[in-house]
Amino acid sequence: MHFFRGMKAVFSMPEYAHSHASEKRLADLVRQLVFGLGHGLISILGLSIGVASATGSTRTVAIAGVVGMLTGLAALVTLEFLSARTQKQIYDHMIEEERKEFAEHPEIEKMEMRQYYTDEGFSGEEADTFVNRLSLDKDRWLKAHITHVLEFIPGKTASPLRESMTLGLSHLVGASITLLPYFLAADLGSAARVSILLASITLFAAGGLKTRATGGRWYVSAGEFLVLGMLAVATGYVVGIAAGGLG
């Protein structure tokens, strides 16, 4: 039975890879949304509280917040695009190098695949059967080698543009939630309190919703987001008080 389960896994590789690629895309999307939203909320809330503590001016806080939001957006989108593009280029280069090695040193590549299957608990005979069957189809063999030995799914790397846009938009949403009260409230104190309240609710909700993808207790995740987020915001408050004292 162990042998036949192994054969089924080997020769259903495209379906297996597609399933796990979908799960990876969902995980990447959740990561982007959580990071972007959290970055916008925490960084701009910390900035606004810090500037408010230092200056006592609603207008100054609003201007500083917009500048921080837009420069943060530019930095996040640019760096995420370059990071995702670099990762894709690295993977493409690795695939091309493997393709060359398959053509030039097929026996070495077979040995690596045999080693993978024996490490997974299959006998030497079973591993030889898997590898010999795989080697009859060069494309399937290459995909199996890349997936198992190099540990990534070929053709399923993230889109740099999509990754950066998702991160940027979620950052804008988080930052806007934090900044809105400074444009609408009558005084600085009210704006700061409403901003903190909205950011806290959003962080708590984001932490809870994250568990729809990750599992676990929603209230633990929500509390973690809220507590860690507010600790980061406290840095801005402390810096603002210190800067105000210097003035």
Secondary structure as UniProt FT lines:
FT   HELIX           2..11
FT   HELIX           13..55
FT   HELIX           58..104
FT   HELIX           106..119
FT   TURN            120..121
FT   HELIX           124..134
FT   TURN            135..136
FT   HELIX           138..145
FT   HELIX           146..150
FT   TURN            154..155
FT   HELIX           160..184
FT   HELIX           188..214
FT   HELIX           218..246
//
